[in-house]
Amino acid sequence: MENKESTFAVTKEEKKGKLLKQILKFGVVGGISFIIDYVIYTIALKSIHWEYGYMIAGVLGFSISLIFNYLASMRFVFESKEGVDKRQEFVIFLVLSLIGMALNSLILWIWVDGLYARGGWIAGMNDWLFDLLERLHLKIAATPAELAALIAKIVATAIVMVYNFITRKLILEKKD
């Protein structure tokens, strides 16, 4: 019996190692996707002079990074299910990502129009950070409201990243 338990323990450890490696790969692909998303978001945020420009910027950044993310995720992170048509796989990836984008936009809206615009601790934290950066003579090319939108993007990205990994692993990946 000891032999079976040790074999099971090794298998369990191997599964943990494989999952950890997969999470790290997901993090690298997600990090690159985030950079693409964030750069597009920042450029669009500076270019679109409208009250809800941050929402359009969010959709643009998210959409452009989606294509890279699909290609890299399905090549380096997840093993495709056997016999699944690549178009069908992309549609599923797209639907999961659109749900993620909706979640991303909701978080941006709650953070910027809800928590920041109405004052409270988010606005206070944002103003404190903005003042600190100025006192440290770190020039940022953003207004306090834009800084709030940029911070909101980081928060939204972290939450959506967890959602993306779990849903893609459960729905798109081949089961062992």
Sequence and secondary structure as in RCSB ss.txt:
>XXXX:A:sequence
MENKESTFAVTKEEKKGKLLKQILKFGVVGGISFIIDYVIYTIALKSIHWEYGYMIAGVLGFSISLIFNYLASMR
FVFESKEGVDKRQEFVIFLVLSLIGMALNSLILWIWVDGLYARGGWIAGMNDWLFDLLERLHLKIAATPAELAAL
IAKIVATAIVMVYNFITRKLILEKKD
>XXXX:A:secstr
 HHHHHHHHHHHHHHHHHHHHHHHHHHHHHHHHHHHHHHHHHHHHHH  STTHHHHHHHHHHHHHHHHHHHHIII
II  B TT  HHHHHHHHHHHHHHHHHHHHHHHHIIIIIIITT SHHHHHHHHHHHHHHHTT   S  HHHHHHH
HHHHHHHHHHHHHHHHHHHHHTB   
